[in-house]
């Protein structure tokens, strides 16, 4: 307990809590977009369950630090001459999670633009379908939480080795994110442009996870190694895009569009001499 309230521990706690919140932004975006398919009354439940699952996953993983560290060690090597890789558990999880995000974000964009998926042609939902949808959304959230949790825990390990501090930082960050998930989800649902922007962010994050998986596996393709994608560039691009979108929304709100006037074709024809005024 004395280690928890020392000056170094408090600084680490504040810093790690902030980093956990920053790293959890992509998780909140995914949870908000996934929960958007549910009825309005079920959306808060899905968001809270998703964030609680994230907290449980991360706390459990913190107690299994040796297991997390072992995931970084390659369990098999591939050498085809033109393609080399040392596949580890961590790289495999990041790769599958990245592909899932790419698939999910792309299919959501297609659905929102085309609107002609199978879901639009099925019969009216039967009794119990709401709970089935909630279960499906929670399973999707749980799957992607595994990926985000590993990334979060690796960040925590790199910052401090004080287990109580890491656990408290995770719990505090999740509580704060649960408080903001409702307004964020409502804002995303009320603004389709922000929703599309969030899906674009998920594509970027999915690509980053695939690239990071290849980097962790030390993939070499035709003699060229795959480099890592600095996360600072990713979060800067997300923040910059959101800033531009907020400014655009502000401009639209302040501008006063001219009222739409319907054409009076009879009056126009008379003015042009095509109809007799009598």
C-alpha positions in Angstrom: 0.0 0.0 0.0 2.9 2.3 0.8 4.3 1.7 -2.8 0.9 2.7 -4.2 0.9 6.2 -2.7 4.5 7.1 -3.2 5.3 10.1 -5.5 6.7 7.8 -8.3 3.6 5.6 -8.1 1.2 8.5 -8.3 3.0 10.0 -11.3 2.9 6.6 -13.0 -0.8 6.2 -12.1 -1.8 9.5 -13.6 0.4 9.0 -16.7 -0.7 5.4 -17.3 -4.4 6.3 -16.8 -4.1 9.0 -19.4 -2.4 6.6 -21.8 -5.0 3.9 -21.2 -7.7 6.5 -22.1 -5.9 7.5 -25.2 -5.4 3.9 -26.3 -9.0 3.2 -25.5 -10.4 5.8 -27.9 -10.3 3.3 -30.8 -12.0 0.8 -28.5 -14.8 3.3 -27.8 -15.2 4.1 -31.5 -15.6 0.4 -32.3 -18.0 -0.2 -29.4 -20.1 2.9 -30.4 -20.4 1.8 -34.0 -21.0 -1.9 -33.1 -23.7 -0.9 -30.6 -25.3 1.4 -33.2 -27.1 -1.6 -34.8 -29.0 -2.2 -31.6 -32.2 -0.5 -30.4 -31.5 2.7 -28.5 -32.5 1.2 -25.2 -29.9 -1.6 -25.7 -27.0 0.5 -26.7 -25.9 1.7 -23.2 -26.0 -1.9 -22.1 -23.8 -3.1 -25.0 -21.3 -0.2 -24.4 -21.1 -0.9 -20.6 -20.7 -4.6 -21.1 -18.0 -4.0 -23.7 -16.0 -1.7 -21.5 -16.5 -4.1 -18.5 -15.2 -6.9 -20.6 -12.2 -4.7 -21.5 -11.5 -4.1 -17.9 -11.8 -7.8 -17.0 -9.5 -8.9 -19.8 -6.9 -6.4 -18.9 -6.9 -7.1 -15.2 -6.7 -10.9 -15.9 -3.9 -10.3 -18.3 -2.0 -8.2 -15.8 -2.0 -11.2 -13.4 -0.6 -13.3 -16.2 2.3 -11.0 -17.2 4.6 -14.0 -17.7 2.0 -15.3 -20.2 1.9 -12.0 -22.0 5.6 -11.8 -22.2 5.8 -15.4 -23.5 3.4 -14.4 -26.4 6.2 -12.2 -27.7 8.5 -15.2 -28.3 8.1 -16.9 -31.7 6.6 -20.4 -31.6 7.4 -21.2 -35.2 9.6 -19.9 -38.1 8.7 -19.7 -41.7 11.5 -19.5 -44.3 10.5 -19.7 -48.0 13.5 -17.8 -49.3 11.4 -14.8 -50.5 9.4 -14.8 -47.3 10.7 -15.1 -43.8 8.8 -14.7 -40.5 9.0 -15.7 -36.8 5.4 -16.1 -35.9 4.5 -15.4 -32.2 1.2 -15.5 -30.3 1.2 -11.7 -30.1 1.8 -11.2 -33.8 -0.9 -13.7 -34.6 -3.5 -12.1 -32.4 -2.7 -8.6 -33.8 -2.9 -9.9 -37.3 -6.3 -11.6 -36.8 -7.6 -8.6 -34.9 -6.4 -6.2 -37.7 -8.1 -8.3 -40.4 -11.3 -8.4 -38.3 -11.3 -4.6 -38.0 -10.6 -4.2 -41.8 -13.5 -6.5 -42.6 -15.9 -5.0 -40.1 -15.2 -1.4 -41.0 -15.3 -2.1 -44.8 -18.6 -4.1 -44.5 -20.2 -1.3 -42.4 -19.2 1.3 -44.9 -20.6 -0.8 -47.7 -23.8 -1.3 -45.8 -24.3 2.4 -45.1 -23.5 3.4 -48.7 -25.3 0.7 -50.5 -28.0 -0.4 -48.0 -28.7 -3.5 -50.0 -27.3 -6.2 -47.8 -29.2 -9.3 -46.8 -30.2 -7.7 -43.6 -32.5 -5.3 -45.6 -34.4 -8.1 -47.2 -35.1 -10.5 -44.4 -38.5 -10.7 -42.7 -39.3 -8.7 -39.7 -37.3 -9.8 -36.7 -38.9 -12.5 -34.6 -39.3 -12.6 -30.9 -35.9 -12.9 -29.2 -34.0 -11.4 -32.1 -33.1 -8.3 -30.0 -31.3 -10.4 -27.5 -29.6 -12.4 -30.3 -28.3 -9.1 -31.8 -27.1 -7.9 -28.4 -25.2 -11.2 -27.9 -23.7 -10.9 -31.4 -22.6 -7.3 -30.7 -21.1 -8.3 -27.3 -19.2 -11.2 -28.9 -17.7 -8.8 -31.5 -16.8 -6.4 -28.8 -15.2 -9.2 -26.7 -13.1 -10.4 -29.7 -11.7 -7.0 -30.5 -11.2 -6.3 -26.8 -8.6 -9.1 -26.7 -6.5 -7.3 -29.3 -6.8 -3.9 -27.7 -6.2 -5.3 -24.2 -2.9 -6.9 -25.2 -1.7 -3.6 -26.7 -2.8 -1.8 -23.6 -1.0 -4.2 -21.2 2.2 -4.0 -23.2 2.1 -0.2 -22.9 1.5 -0.6 -19.1 4.5 -3.0 -18.8 6.7 -0.6 -20.6 5.8 2.3 -18.2 5.9 0.6 -14.8 6.3 -2.8 -13.1 4.1 -1.9 -10.2 1.2 -4.3 -10.5 -1.3 -2.4 -8.2 -0.6 0.8 -10.1 -1.3 -0.9 -13.4 -4.6 -2.5 -12.1 -5.8 0.8 -10.6 -4.9 2.7 -13.8 -6.9 0.2 -15.9 -9.9 0.4 -13.5 -9.9 4.2 -13.4 -9.5 4.6 -17.2 -12.4 2.2 -17.8 -14.6 4.1 -15.3 -13.8 7.4 -17.1 -14.5 5.8 -20.5 -17.8 4.4 -19.3 -18.8 8.0 -18.3 -17.9 9.3 -21.7 -19.1 6.4 -23.9 -22.7 7.5 -23.7 -22.2 11.0 -25.0 -19.6 9.7 -27.6 -22.0 7.1 -28.8 -24.9 9.6 -29.1 -22.7 12.0 -30.9 -21.6 9.4 -33.4 -25.1 8.2 -33.9 -26.5 11.7 -34.5 -23.8 12.7 -37.0 -23.5 10.3 -40.0 -20.3 12.0 -41.2 -18.6 11.4 -37.9 -19.8 7.8 -38.1 -18.1 7.4 -41.5 -15.0 9.1 -40.1 -15.0 6.6 -37.3 -15.2 3.7 -39.7 -12.3 5.2 -41.7 -10.3 5.4 -38.4 -11.0 1.7 -37.8 -9.6 0.9 -41.3 -6.5 2.8 -40.4 -6.2 1.0 -37.0 -6.8 -2.3 -38.7 -4.0 -1.6 -41.2 -1.7 -0.5 -38.3 -2.4 -3.8 -36.4 -1.6 -5.9 -39.5 1.6 -3.9 -40.0 2.5 -4.1 -36.3 1.9 -7.9 -36.4 4.2 -8.2 -39.4 6.8 -6.1 -37.7 6.6 -8.1 -34.4 7.0 -11.3 -36.5 10.1 -9.8 -38.2 8.5 -10.5 -41.6 10.9 -10.2 -44.5 9.5 -10.0 -48.0 11.9 -10.2 -50.9 14.7 -9.2 -48.6 12.8 -6.1 -47.2 11.8 -6.0 -43.6 8.3 -4.7 -42.6 8.7 -1.6 -40.4 6.5 -0.4 -37.6 3.9 2.3 -37.9 4.5 5.0 -35.3 1.2 5.3 -33.3 1.9 9.0 -32.8 1.3 9.6 -36.5 -2.0 7.6 -36.3 -3.4 9.5 -33.3 -2.3 12.8 -34.8 -4.2 12.1 -38.1 -7.3 11.0 -36.1 -7.2 14.2 -34.0 -6.6 16.4 -37.0 -9.4 14.8 -39.0 -11.8 15.2 -36.0 -10.8 18.9 -35.7 -11.5 19.5 -39.4 -14.9 17.7 -39.0 -15.8 19.8 -36.0 -14.9 23.0 -37.8 -16.9 21.9 -40.8 -19.9 21.2 -38.5 -19.5 24.6 -36.9 -19.5 26.3 -40.3 -22.6 24.4 -41.4 -24.4 25.3 -38.2 -23.5 29.1 -38.5 -24.3 29.4 -42.2 -27.8 30.3 -43.1 -28.8 28.5 -46.3 -31.1 30.3 -48.7 -34.6 29.0 -48.6 -35.6 26.6 -51.4 -38.0 28.2 -53.8 -40.2 26.1 -56.0 -40.4 26.9 -59.7 -43.8 28.2 -60.9 -43.7 26.7 -64.4 -47.0 28.3 -65.5 -45.7 31.8 -64.5 -42.4 31.1 -66.2 -44.1 30.0 -69.4 -46.2 33.2 -69.4 -43.1 35.4 -68.8 -41.4 33.7 -71.8 -44.5 34.3 -74.0 -45.3 30.6 -74.4 -48.7 30.9 -72.9 -51.4 33.4 -73.5 -52.0 35.5 -70.4 -55.8 35.2 -71.0 
